[in-house]
Amino acid sequence: MKKSVLLDLYGTLTDPYPGISRCIVYALDKLGAPAPSAEALKGWIGPPLKASFAAWLKLCESTADADRALVLYRERFSEKGLFENEVYPGIPRLLSDLADTGADIFLATSKPRVYAKQILEHFELDRFFSAIHGSELDGRNSDKYDLLAMIMATEHLSARSCIMVGDRHHDIDAARTHGITSVGVLWGYGGKTELQEAGADAITATVEQLKRIIVEAYSG
């Protein structure tokens, strides 16, 4: 059976906080709405942004539209924000080592695929991936459950051949619903409690340990 590793992007492979936070503030400023605190903005990394904008605008009693906020966000993100990003230490070596084991590596991000592809190419990580999957700009597959369903159908994958790696409960929830083994990473934005409550099969604080977990899962 072909081994398949599904990897989240933000908070798992790269730290996008500088770019995402600046683009959120940019969009809200254009709409005349206040911005969340720097700490609160960390919670925006992972979930679909449209929903986060909608919830925030409702909370601060703004009449601004979440769709318009997303358009403004992408206005800055497409030119600057996507590259205000940093690869976590050890990730390039992890991808290389996993590729050497013969596993297929797939990107599984709920963020727009067009941006994810540019980010991986910018950091020269795209060469390790069998395919890059993400949402579409019209919102399709922004839900992680829908995204994983699409990936398994498109790539002809079975749940028991896959491992999903991510930093938020959305990654774990979607994997569990599809019967996919899930691994939560602690260097991202979810935290141990969130990942435990979501029911992650394993949780790791280091890239080296993540590699061991994946290799052992496939050799068992």
N, CA, C and O of each residue as an XYZ file, in Angstrom:
880
protein
N       0.842     -1.196      0.000
C       0.000      0.000      0.000
C       0.880      1.250      0.000
O       1.797      1.366      0.812
N       0.602      2.173     -0.902
C       1.371      3.413     -0.986
C       1.121      4.268      0.245
O      -0.023      4.464      0.654
N       2.194      4.774      0.828
C       2.075      5.609      2.020
C       1.868      7.057      1.614
O       2.529      7.556      0.704
N       0.941      7.731      2.295
C       0.621      9.109      1.942
C       0.601      9.984      3.186
O      -0.107      9.693      4.151
N       1.380     11.051      3.156
C       1.442     11.998      4.258
C       0.769     13.289      3.801
O       1.193     13.906      2.824
N      -0.288     13.695      4.518
C      -1.019     14.919      4.216
C      -0.581     15.985      5.214
O      -0.701     15.799      6.425
N      -0.076     17.093      4.702
C       0.487     18.121      5.565
C      -0.257     19.442      5.449
O      -0.484     19.952      4.352
N      -0.629     19.983      6.596
C      -1.144     21.338      6.663
C       0.007     22.293      6.336
O       1.172     21.897      6.369
N      -0.317     23.536      6.022
C       0.725     24.512      5.683
C       1.014     25.474      6.834
O       2.074     25.404      7.456
N       0.069     26.369      7.113
C       0.289     27.388      8.134
C       0.290     26.780      9.529
O      -0.646     26.082      9.918
N       1.351     27.053     10.275
C       1.463     26.526     11.624
C       2.034     25.130     11.675
O       2.268     24.587     12.755
N       2.262     24.540     10.504
C       2.833     23.193     10.425
C       4.148     23.210      9.657
O       5.168     22.731     10.152
N       4.122     23.759      8.454
C       5.341     23.888      7.657
C       5.941     25.281      7.767
O       7.161     25.440      7.824
N       5.076     26.288      7.796
C       5.558     27.670      7.858
C       4.814     28.463      8.926
O       3.684     28.144      9.295
N       5.489     29.514      9.412
C       4.877     30.449     10.350
C       4.462     31.688      9.570
O       5.315     32.487      9.184
N       3.159     31.860      9.330
C       2.682     32.944      8.476
C       2.224     34.182      9.248
O       1.670     35.111      8.660
N       2.454     34.198     10.563
C       1.850     35.243     11.394
C       2.116     36.669     10.904
O       1.175     37.457     10.817
N       3.358     37.028     10.583
C       3.581     38.419     10.156
C       2.700     38.832      8.978
O       2.073     39.891      9.014
N       2.651     38.010      7.947
C       1.883     38.356      6.764
C       0.386     38.347      7.007
O      -0.317     39.276      6.609
N      -0.106     37.301      7.658
C      -1.545     37.192      7.893
C      -2.036     38.317      8.794
O      -3.056     38.942      8.506
N      -1.324     38.575      9.873
C      -1.767     39.605     10.811
C      -1.779     40.979     10.152
O      -2.713     41.752     10.360
N      -0.763     41.291      9.367
C      -0.715     42.594      8.698
C      -1.831     42.740      7.673
O      -2.386     43.826      7.507
N      -2.158     41.658      6.993
C      -3.222     41.718      5.984
C      -4.604     41.834      6.618
O      -5.487     42.492      6.069
N      -4.793     41.195      7.772
C      -6.058     41.327      8.486
C      -6.251     42.770      8.954
O      -7.319     43.356      8.782
N      -5.197     43.327      9.549
C      -5.260     44.710     10.032
C      -5.500     45.668      8.866
O      -6.267     46.623      8.984
N      -4.841     45.406      7.749
C      -5.013     46.223      6.543
C      -6.471     46.220      6.099
O      -7.040     47.275      5.820
N      -7.076     45.033      6.034
C      -8.464     44.912      5.577
C      -9.421     45.616      6.526
O     -10.309     46.348      6.089
N      -9.243     45.397      7.820
C     -10.136     46.010      8.796
C      -9.988     47.532      8.808
O     -10.969     48.258      8.967
N      -8.763     47.999      8.642
C      -8.534     49.442      8.595
C      -9.253     50.061      7.394
O      -9.854     51.129      7.507
N      -9.188     49.387      6.251
C      -9.864     49.878      5.051
C     -11.381     49.947      5.257
O     -12.064     50.785      4.667
N     -11.888     49.054      6.103
C     -13.327     49.007      6.358
C     -13.735     49.928      7.511
O     -14.919     50.090      7.805
N     -12.740     50.521      8.150
C     -13.040     51.395      9.282
C     -13.405     50.642     10.544
O     -14.068     51.182     11.429
N     -12.971     49.389     10.628
C     -13.270     48.550     11.787
C     -12.015     48.386     12.643
O     -10.903     48.405     12.115
N     -12.178     48.226     13.945
C     -11.003     48.014     14.810
C     -10.386     46.649     14.558
O     -11.038     45.751     14.025
N      -9.131     46.500     14.943
C      -8.433     45.228     14.758
C      -8.309     44.500     16.086
O      -8.228     45.153     17.126
N      -8.292     43.182     16.089
C      -8.061     42.418     17.315
C      -6.649     42.689     17.833
O      -5.818     43.250     17.118
N      -6.386     42.297     19.050
C      -5.039     42.429     19.599
C      -4.083     41.500     18.863
O      -4.504     40.559     18.191
N      -2.795     41.777     18.999
C      -1.788     40.936     18.349
C      -1.909     39.484     18.809
O      -1.731     38.563     18.012
N      -2.208     39.281     20.078
C      -2.353     37.925     20.606
C      -3.593     37.252     20.044
O      -3.556     36.079     19.673
N      -4.700     38.001     19.982
C      -5.945     37.434     19.461
C      -5.825     37.048     17.992
O      -6.467     36.100     17.540
N      -5.001     37.782     17.251
C      -4.833     37.497     15.823
C      -4.221     36.118     15.579
O      -4.392     35.543     14.504
N      -3.515     35.592     16.568
C      -2.932     34.254     16.413
C      -4.022     33.207     16.236
O      -3.819     32.193     15.567
N      -5.185     33.459     16.842
C      -6.295     32.524     16.710
C      -6.934     32.523     15.337
O      -7.723     31.633     15.021
N      -6.602     33.509     14.514
C      -7.126     33.570     13.148
C      -6.357     32.648     12.202
O      -6.802     32.395     11.082
N      -5.222     32.153     12.643
C      -4.397     31.307     11.771
C      -4.902     29.873     11.853
O      -4.813     29.232     12.900
N      -5.420     29.387     10.764
C      -5.957     28.035     10.714
C      -7.384     27.999     10.211
O      -7.637     27.440      9.144
N      -8.344     28.587     10.955
C      -9.744     28.560     10.505
C      -9.939     29.372      9.219
O      -9.127     30.243      8.909
N     -11.011     29.089      8.472
C     -11.313     29.892      7.279
C     -11.453     31.368      7.640
O     -12.157     31.713      8.589
N     -10.789     32.233      6.890
C     -10.745     33.654      7.231
C     -12.098     34.351      7.098
O     -12.408     35.258      7.870
N     -12.882     33.942      6.143
C     -14.181     34.602      5.977
C     -15.013     34.477      7.249
O     -15.646     35.441      7.678
N     -15.011     33.300      7.845
C     -15.765     33.090      9.078
C     -15.193     33.926     10.216
O     -15.939     34.460     11.037
N     -13.876     34.038     10.264
C     -13.243     34.836     11.314
C     -13.585     36.312     11.153
O     -13.872     36.999     12.134
N     -13.555     36.798      9.910
C     -13.932     38.194      9.658
C     -15.396     38.423     10.061
O     -15.716     39.424     10.703
N     -16.266     37.510      9.688
C     -17.685     37.660      9.986
C     -17.931     37.722     11.488
O     -18.689     38.566     11.966
N     -17.284     36.820     12.229
C     -17.463     36.789     13.678
C     -16.926     38.064     14.330
O     -17.543     38.611     15.244
N     -15.773     38.529     13.852
C     -15.177     39.729     14.436
C     -16.007     40.972     14.127
O     -16.246     41.793     15.012
N     -16.442     41.112     12.897
C     -17.232     42.288     12.512
C     -18.553     42.329     13.280
O     -19.033     43.404     13.637
N     -19.135     41.165     13.531
C     -20.364     41.103     14.328
C     -20.077     41.507     15.767
O     -20.848     42.246     16.377
N     -18.960     41.016     16.306
C     -18.595     41.311     17.689
C     -18.391     42.808     17.924
O     -18.811     43.351     18.946
N     -17.739     43.464     16.961
C     -17.483     44.898     17.140
C     -18.586     45.771     16.533
O     -18.432     46.981     16.370
N     -19.713     45.105     16.203
C     -20.916     45.791     15.724
C     -20.657     46.649     14.484
O     -21.182     47.754     14.346
N     -19.841     46.114     13.599
C     -19.570     46.788     12.335
C     -20.563     46.314     11.281
O     -20.950     45.146     11.262
N     -20.960     47.205     10.428
C     -21.867     46.835      9.335
C     -21.102     46.383      8.093
O     -21.706     46.072      7.066
N     -19.768     46.347      8.188
C     -18.939     45.937      7.053
C     -19.205     44.477      6.709
O     -19.617     43.688      7.559
N     -18.964     44.134      5.452
C     -19.247     42.802      4.931
C     -18.004     41.920      4.976
O     -16.914     42.361      4.613
N     -18.168     40.671      5.422
C     -17.039     39.742      5.523
C     -16.442     39.421      4.158
O     -15.232     39.234      4.036
N     -17.289     39.358      3.132
C     -16.780     39.097      1.783
C     -15.867     40.231      1.326
O     -14.824     39.991      0.718
N     -16.262     41.456      1.619
C     -15.439     42.609      1.264
C     -14.140     42.600      2.055
O     -13.086     42.951      1.525
N     -14.210     42.205      3.308
C     -13.000     42.113      4.139
C     -12.021     41.114      3.531
O     -10.813     41.349      3.507
N     -12.555     39.995      3.039
C     -11.698     38.971      2.448
C     -11.052     39.479      1.163
O      -9.886     39.183      0.901
N     -11.788     40.233      0.366
C     -11.237     40.814     -0.862
C     -10.084     41.756     -0.529
O      -9.039     41.724     -1.179
N     -10.281     42.590      0.485
C      -9.234     43.538      0.890
C      -8.030     42.808      1.466
O      -6.887     43.180      1.204
N      -8.288     41.777      2.244
C      -7.201     40.951      2.780
C      -6.342     40.397      1.648
O      -5.115     40.481      1.690
N      -6.990     39.835      0.647
C      -6.254     39.221     -0.465
C      -5.557     40.275     -1.320
O      -4.568     39.977     -1.989
N      -6.062     41.491     -1.301
C      -5.434     42.593     -2.036
C      -3.994     42.776     -1.590
O      -3.096     42.928     -2.418
N      -3.776     42.760     -0.295
C      -2.411     42.898      0.235
C      -1.673     41.569      0.264
O      -0.474     41.504     -0.010
N      -2.414     40.495      0.604
C      -1.773     39.191      0.753
C      -1.158     38.704     -0.543
O      -0.058     38.152     -0.538
N      -1.856     38.901     -1.657
C      -1.380     38.388     -2.946
C      -0.095     39.065     -3.398
O       0.654     38.494     -4.191
N       0.172     40.267     -2.911
C       1.372     41.002     -3.330
C       2.495     40.946     -2.303
O       3.669     40.871     -2.667
N       2.141     40.982     -1.020
C       3.166     41.050      0.024
C       3.030     39.962      1.083
O       4.003     39.301      1.446
N       1.811     39.791      1.565
C       1.594     38.957      2.738
C       2.036     37.519      2.631
O       2.544     36.955      3.599
N       1.851     36.909      1.463
C       2.171     35.488      1.362
C       3.661     35.211      1.533
O       4.042     34.094      1.883
N       4.507     36.208      1.291
C       5.945     36.006      1.458
C       6.465     36.524      2.796
O       7.647     36.371      3.103
N       5.584     37.140      3.597
C       5.945     37.531      4.959
C       5.701     36.313      5.841
O       4.760     36.275      6.633
N       6.550     35.344      5.689
C       6.320     33.974      6.107
C       7.682     33.338      6.368
O       8.682     33.783      5.804
N       7.742     32.324      7.196
C       9.029     31.698      7.511
C       8.862     30.193      7.680
O       7.940     29.737      8.355
N       9.746     29.436      7.072
C       9.715     27.979      7.210
C      10.243     27.603      8.594
O      11.283     28.100      9.027
N       9.520     26.722      9.280
C       9.984     26.273     10.590
C      11.287     25.480     10.452
O      11.457     24.738      9.485
N      12.199     25.631     11.404
C      13.467     24.888     11.351
C      13.217     23.382     11.271
O      12.354     22.844     11.966
N      13.977     22.723     10.421
C      13.900     21.267     10.296
C      12.898     20.762      9.277
O      12.912     19.578      8.939
N      12.028     21.630      8.780
C      10.992     21.182      7.843
C      11.572     20.717      6.505
O      11.170     19.659      6.021
N      12.496     21.457      5.885
C      13.047     20.964      4.609
C      13.675     19.574      4.745
O      13.503     18.725      3.870
N      14.401     19.345      5.840
C      15.025     18.037      6.049
C      13.958     16.960      6.267
O      14.097     15.841      5.773
N      12.903     17.292      6.996
C      11.816     16.343      7.217
C      11.199     15.923      5.896
O      11.003     14.734      5.646
N      10.892     16.901      5.047
C      10.273     16.583      3.760
C      11.194     15.725      2.900
O      10.744     14.791      2.237
N      12.469     16.043      2.916
C      13.443     15.266      2.152
C      13.511     13.831      2.653
O      13.522     12.888      1.862
N      13.558     13.671      3.976
C      13.641     12.328      4.558
C      12.377     11.520      4.281
O      12.453     10.327      3.988
N      11.224     12.160      4.371
C       9.976     11.445      4.093
C       9.901     11.028      2.634
O       9.449      9.929      2.312
N      10.348     11.914      1.758
C      10.360     11.577      0.332
C      11.285     10.390      0.078
O      11.002      9.542     -0.768
N      12.383     10.337      0.812
C      13.333      9.235      0.647
C      12.755      7.894      1.082
O      13.217      6.848      0.626
N      11.755      7.908      1.954
C      11.126      6.655      2.381
C      10.182      6.101      1.313
O       9.718      4.965      1.413
N       9.904      6.910      0.295
C       8.996      6.480     -0.767
C       7.558      6.906     -0.563
O       6.682      6.564     -1.358
N       7.312      7.659      0.512
C       5.941      8.126      0.769
C       5.560      9.231     -0.207
O       6.404     10.020     -0.633
N       4.298      9.275     -0.551
C       3.773     10.406     -1.305
C       3.426     11.502     -0.311
O       2.807     11.231      0.718
N       3.815     12.730     -0.606
C       3.565     13.853      0.277
C       2.594     14.813     -0.414
O       2.835     15.258     -1.536
N       1.504     15.120      0.269
C       0.491     16.012     -0.292
C       0.274     17.207      0.627
O       0.174     17.050      1.844
N       0.202     18.386      0.049
C      -0.188     19.534      0.845
C      -1.702     19.513      0.986
O      -2.422     19.289      0.014
N      -2.181     19.749      2.209
C      -3.616     19.765      2.485
C      -3.925     20.999      3.318
O      -4.058     20.920      4.539
N      -4.039     22.134      2.648
C      -4.314     23.389      3.332
C      -5.691     23.915      2.961
O      -6.112     23.827      1.808
N      -6.388     24.464      3.952
C      -7.699     25.054      3.676
C      -7.565     26.451      3.087
O      -8.560     27.065      2.703
N      -6.331     26.952      3.016
C      -6.094     28.253      2.406
C      -6.024     28.099      0.879
O      -5.782     26.996      0.389
N      -6.231     29.177      0.125
C      -6.257     29.068     -1.336
C      -5.032     28.390     -1.935
O      -3.891     28.734     -1.629
N      -5.302     27.427     -2.786
C      -4.232     26.645     -3.409
C      -3.285     27.535     -4.213
O      -2.079     27.289     -4.241
N      -3.819     28.564     -4.863
C      -2.984     29.424     -5.700
C      -1.903     30.109     -4.870
O      -0.785     30.302     -5.349
N      -2.225     30.479     -3.630
C      -1.230     31.110     -2.761
C      -0.286     30.066     -2.170
O       0.919     30.294     -2.064
N      -0.844     28.924     -1.789
C      -0.023     27.864     -1.205
C       1.066     27.417     -2.183
O       2.210     27.188     -1.792
N       0.700     27.299     -3.437
C       1.666     26.891     -4.467
C       2.801     27.908     -4.575
O       3.967     27.526     -4.673
N       2.471     29.185     -4.557
C       3.498     30.225     -4.633
C       4.424     30.197     -3.421
O       5.631     30.404     -3.542
N       3.841     29.937     -2.252
C       4.645     29.889     -1.028
C       5.621     28.724     -1.070
O       6.800     28.898     -0.761
N       5.154     27.551     -1.443
C       6.044     26.386     -1.513
C       7.134     26.589     -2.554
O       8.282     26.202     -2.335
N       6.784     27.190     -3.679
C       7.783     27.459     -4.710
C       8.804     28.488     -4.234
O      10.000     28.355     -4.490
N       8.318     29.514     -3.538
C       9.202     30.568     -3.019
C      10.249     29.992     -2.078
O      11.412     30.394     -2.115
N       9.839     29.055     -1.238
C      10.763     28.463     -0.268
C      11.405     27.178     -0.776
O      12.091     26.478     -0.031
N      11.175     26.873     -2.057
C      11.763     25.699     -2.725
C      11.399     24.393     -2.018
O      12.225     23.490     -1.881
N      10.147     24.316     -1.576
C       9.656     23.101     -0.935
C       8.744     22.302     -1.859
O       8.442     21.142     -1.579
N       8.309     22.908     -2.945
C       7.355     22.259     -3.845
C       7.885     20.961     -4.432
O       7.103     20.072     -4.770
N       9.203     20.838     -4.557
C       9.795     19.645     -5.181
C       9.561     18.370     -4.376
O       9.701     17.270     -4.911
N       9.210     18.503     -3.109
C       8.996     17.331     -2.274
C       7.559     16.800     -2.358
O       7.278     15.711     -1.858
N       6.657     17.548     -2.977
C       5.239     17.209     -2.949
C       4.769     16.512     -4.220
O       5.112     16.906     -5.335
N       3.978     15.470     -4.021
C       3.352     14.792     -5.157
C       2.249     15.666     -5.740
O       2.008     15.640     -6.947
N       1.580     16.436     -4.892
C       0.540     17.363     -5.346
C       0.289     18.397     -4.258
O       0.497     18.139     -3.072
N      -0.159     19.566     -4.683
C      -0.469     20.661     -3.769
C      -1.972     20.899     -3.817
O      -2.514     21.298     -4.848
N      -2.637     20.653     -2.700
C      -4.089     20.805     -2.630
C      -4.460     21.887     -1.624
O      -3.845     22.011     -0.564
N      -5.475     22.665     -1.975
C      -5.971     23.710     -1.088
C      -7.368     24.103     -1.511
O      -7.978     23.459     -2.364
N      -7.866     25.158     -0.912
C      -9.194     25.646     -1.274
C      -9.121     26.466     -2.556
O      -8.038     26.766     -3.059
N     -10.289     26.819     -3.071
C     -10.371     27.696     -4.231
C     -10.768     29.093     -3.754
O     -11.295     29.247     -2.652
N     -10.521     30.091     -4.568
C     -10.817     31.465     -4.168
C     -12.308     31.707     -3.952
O     -12.690     32.660     -3.273
N     -13.145     30.856     -4.523
C     -14.585     31.012     -4.323
C     -15.081     30.330     -3.054
O     -16.279     30.312     -2.774
N     -14.137     29.764     -2.283
C     -14.500     29.154     -1.006
C     -14.617     27.647     -1.021
O     -14.709     27.028      0.040
N     -14.616     27.046     -2.184
C     -14.701     25.586     -2.244
C     -13.517     24.939     -1.534
O     -12.369     25.353     -1.698
N     -13.828     23.903     -0.733
C     -12.832     23.133      0.004
C     -12.105     23.931      1.087
O     -11.015     23.549      1.513
N     -12.705     25.041      1.534
C     -12.103     25.757      2.654
C     -12.380     25.037      3.974
O     -11.685     25.265      4.964
N     -13.387     24.176      3.987
C     -13.627     23.310      5.133
C     -12.692     22.106      5.021
O     -12.623     21.465      3.972
N     -11.978     21.803      6.099
C     -10.957     20.758      6.033
C     -11.549     19.381      5.716
O     -10.914     18.570      5.042
N     -12.749     19.125      6.195
C     -13.400     17.848      5.891
C     -13.610     17.707      4.390
O     -13.300     16.667      3.809
N     -14.135     18.748      3.767
C     -14.358     18.720      2.320
C     -13.041     18.605      1.570
O     -12.949     17.904      0.562
N     -12.022     19.298      2.066
C     -10.721     19.255      1.422
C     -10.149     17.847      1.417
O      -9.676     17.373      0.384
N     -10.189     17.169      2.571
C      -9.643     15.809      2.637
C     -10.444     14.843      1.762
O      -9.879     13.942      1.142
N     -11.743     15.038      1.720
C     -12.571     14.191      0.854
C     -12.162     14.359     -0.607
O     -12.058     13.382     -1.348
N     -11.931     15.603     -1.009
C     -11.511     15.882     -2.381
C     -10.147     15.275     -2.671
O      -9.941     14.690     -3.734
N      -9.209     15.411     -1.731
C      -7.863     14.873     -1.941
C      -7.901     13.360     -2.093
O      -7.280     12.811     -3.003
N      -8.623     12.683     -1.212
C      -8.677     11.218     -1.285
C      -9.314     10.744     -2.588
O      -8.890      9.746     -3.171
N     -10.327     11.464     -3.033
C     -10.982     11.081     -4.289
C     -10.075     11.367     -5.484
O      -9.948     10.537     -6.384
N      -9.448     12.537     -5.491
C      -8.600     12.942     -6.618
C      -7.357     12.072     -6.737
O      -6.955     11.686     -7.835
N      -6.753     11.769     -5.583
C      -5.492     11.022     -5.579
C      -5.686      9.520     -5.396
O      -4.717      8.762     -5.364
N      -6.951      9.093     -5.276
C      -7.281      7.671     -5.101
C      -6.575      7.096     -3.870
O      -5.888      6.078     -3.949
N      -6.757      7.762     -2.748
C      -6.124      7.350     -1.498
C      -7.127      6.635     -0.607
O      -8.318      6.943     -0.630
N      -6.645      5.686      0.172
C      -7.481      5.054      1.194
C      -7.126      5.686      2.532
O      -5.981      6.082      2.751
N      -8.097      5.780      3.417
C      -7.874      6.415      4.715
C      -6.765      5.724      5.501
O      -5.977      6.391      6.170
N      -6.693      4.396      5.428
C      -5.706      3.697      6.248
C      -4.283      3.816      5.705
O      -3.334      3.398      6.370
N      -4.122      4.381      4.506
C      -2.774      4.600      3.980
C      -2.274      6.015      4.291
O      -1.138      6.361      3.966
N      -3.133      6.834      4.926
C      -2.818      8.252      5.111
C      -2.527      8.626      6.564
O      -3.016      7.996      7.501
N      -1.725      9.657      6.715
C      -1.519     10.331      7.995
C      -1.699     11.814      7.745
O      -1.107     12.367      6.818
N      -2.518     12.467      8.572
C      -2.734     13.910      8.476
C      -1.964     14.600      9.585
O      -2.089     14.237     10.755
N      -1.165     15.599      9.218
C      -0.365     16.337     10.191
C      -0.788     17.797     10.172
O      -0.790     18.433      9.118
N      -1.148     18.335     11.345
C      -1.546     19.731     11.412
C      -1.433     20.279     12.819
O      -1.123     19.550     13.761
N      -1.688     21.578     12.953
C      -1.518     22.230     14.264
C      -2.824     22.672     14.903
O      -2.814     23.138     16.042
N      -3.968     22.539     14.197
C      -5.240     23.004     14.739
C      -6.249     21.858     14.806
O      -6.078     20.820     14.167
N      -7.300     22.071     15.591
C      -8.300     21.015     15.753
C      -9.018     20.719     14.440
O      -9.539     19.618     14.258
N      -9.052     21.686     13.521
C      -9.704     21.456     12.228
C      -9.026     20.297     11.483
O      -9.692     19.483     10.843
N      -7.694     20.237     11.576
C      -6.946     19.155     10.926
C      -7.292     17.810     11.551
O      -7.511     16.821     10.851
N      -7.336     17.793     12.881
C      -7.600     16.547     13.601
C      -9.051     16.112     13.419
O      -9.325     14.939     13.166
N      -9.971     17.051     13.548
C     -11.400     16.739     13.389
C     -11.675     16.114     12.027
O     -12.354     15.091     11.928
N     -11.145     16.736     10.984
C     -11.393     16.242      9.625
C     -10.774     14.866      9.420
O     -11.388     13.986      8.818
N      -9.555     14.686      9.922
C      -8.891     13.389      9.778
C      -9.676     12.285     10.492
O      -9.896     11.212      9.931
N     -10.087     12.550     11.705
C     -10.832     11.544     12.478
C     -12.139     11.184     11.782
O     -12.510     10.011     11.732
N     -12.839     12.178     11.247
C     -14.109     11.917     10.582
C     -13.924     11.009      9.372
O     -14.795     10.202      9.048
N     -12.785     11.151      8.713
C     -12.504     10.317      7.534
C     -11.793      9.015      7.892
O     -11.517      8.206      7.006
N     -11.493      8.798      9.169
C     -10.805      7.582      9.573
C      -9.318      7.603      9.295
O      -8.693      6.553      9.142
N      -8.747      8.802      9.229
C      -7.319      8.979      8.940
C      -6.554      9.196     10.246
O      -7.005      9.948     11.111
N      -5.417      8.552     10.390
C      -4.552      8.781     11.544
C      -4.123     10.239     11.565
O      -3.786     10.806     10.526
N      -4.133     10.844     12.738
C      -3.807     12.272     12.831
C      -2.674     12.525     13.817
O      -2.567     11.871     14.854
N      -1.834     13.491     13.464
C      -0.735     13.913     14.328
C      -0.806     15.428     14.500
O      -0.844     16.165     13.515
N      -0.825     15.887     15.735
C      -0.847     17.312     16.017
C       0.545     17.813     16.363
O       1.282     17.145     17.089
N       0.909     18.977     15.854
C       2.228     19.549     16.151
C       2.063     20.772     17.050
O       1.112     21.541     16.906
N       3.005     20.938     17.979
C       2.892     21.973     18.995
C       3.627     23.266     18.675
O       3.562     24.215     19.456
N       4.330     23.328     17.539
C       5.033     24.572     17.209
C       4.122     25.546     16.448
O       4.547     26.645     16.092
N       2.892     25.146     16.205
C       1.956     26.007     15.492
C       1.068     26.810     16.415
O       1.541     27.374     17.402
N      -0.242     26.869     16.097
C      -1.132     27.801     16.779
C      -2.286     27.158     17.539
O      -3.127     27.870     18.088
N      -2.347     25.842     17.584
C      -3.452     25.199     18.275
C      -3.218     24.967     19.757
O      -4.079     25.268     20.583
N      -2.066     24.438     20.089
C      -1.761     24.133     21.478
C      -2.149     22.718     21.864
O      -2.976     22.078     21.214
N      -1.531     22.245     22.941
C      -1.706     20.853     23.366
C      -3.142     20.535     23.753
O      -3.678     19.501     23.355
N      -3.768     21.417     24.528
C      -5.144     21.153     24.975
C      -6.102     21.029     23.801
O      -6.933     20.122     23.765
N      -5.984     21.945     22.836
C      -6.860     21.899     21.662
C      -6.688     20.589     20.904
O      -7.670     19.972     20.490
N      -5.457     20.173     20.727
C      -5.185     18.961     19.957
C      -5.625     17.705     20.712
O      -6.132     16.758     20.110
N      -5.428     17.704     22.034
C      -5.877     16.566     22.840
C      -7.395     16.444     22.805
O      -7.931     15.352     22.620
N      -8.084     17.565     22.984
C      -9.545     17.539     22.994
C     -10.117     17.126     21.641
O     -11.203     16.552     21.568
N      -9.377     17.423     20.566
C      -9.827     17.021     19.229
C      -9.617     15.529     18.996
O     -10.214     14.948     18.090
N      -8.758     14.904     19.826
C      -8.542     13.466     19.706
C      -7.410     13.064     18.790
O      -7.477     12.023     18.136
N      -6.362     13.886     18.735
C      -5.196     13.541     17.897
C      -4.627     12.189     18.321
O      -4.540     11.899     19.514
N      -4.245     11.369     17.358
C      -3.656     10.059     17.661
C      -2.269     10.197     18.264
O      -1.818      9.338     19.022
N      -1.596     11.291     17.920
C      -0.278     11.570     18.500
C      -0.061     13.075     18.473
O      -0.603     13.783     17.624
N       0.740     13.550     19.417
C       1.077     14.970     19.489
C       2.582     15.077     19.684
O       3.167     14.343     20.480
N       3.203     15.996     18.955
C       4.656     16.122     19.039
C       5.090     17.571     19.141
O       4.450     18.475     18.604
N       6.201     17.770     19.849
C       6.741     19.116     20.030
C       7.956     19.382     19.158
O       8.443     20.511     19.105
N       8.460     18.343     18.465
C       9.664     18.525     17.647
C       9.486     17.897     16.272
O       8.736     16.936     16.105
N      10.179     18.448     15.307
C      10.129     17.923     13.939
C      10.750     16.536     13.877
O      10.267     15.667     13.151
N      11.811     16.328     14.633
C      12.470     15.026     14.634
C      11.540     13.944     15.173
O      11.497     12.837     14.637
N      10.806     14.258     16.216
C       9.858     13.297     16.761
C       8.717     13.046     15.777
O       8.225     11.923     15.672
N       8.299     14.080     15.062
C       7.262     13.907     14.046
C       7.704     12.890     13.006
O       6.928     12.022     12.607
N       8.936     12.999     12.576
C       9.459     12.047     11.596
C       9.388     10.624     12.142
O       8.983      9.704     11.431
N       9.784     10.439     13.410
C       9.757      9.101     14.002
C       8.333      8.565     14.082
O       8.090      7.391     13.802
N       7.407      9.413     14.459
C       6.002      8.998     14.559
C       5.485      8.520     13.210
O       4.834      7.479     13.122
N       5.773      9.278     12.163
C       5.302      8.900     10.822
C       5.942      7.605     10.353
O       5.254      6.717      9.849
N       7.249      7.493     10.515
C       7.964      6.289     10.067
C       7.465      5.059     10.838
O       7.238      4.005     10.244
N       7.298      5.192     12.145
C       6.847      4.057     12.965
C       5.413      3.666     12.619
O       5.071      2.484     12.634
N       4.580      4.645     12.309
C       3.194      4.356     11.941
C       3.112      3.498     10.695
O       2.258      2.618     10.586
N       4.005      3.760      9.758
C       3.980      3.023      8.497
C       4.723      1.702      8.564
O       4.549      0.838      7.705
N       5.559      1.545      9.597
C       6.297      0.287      9.710
C       5.600     -0.691     10.622
O       5.989     -1.855     10.715
N       4.537     -0.203     11.319
C       3.815     -1.049     12.265
C       2.820     -1.980     11.585
O       2.139     -2.753     12.259
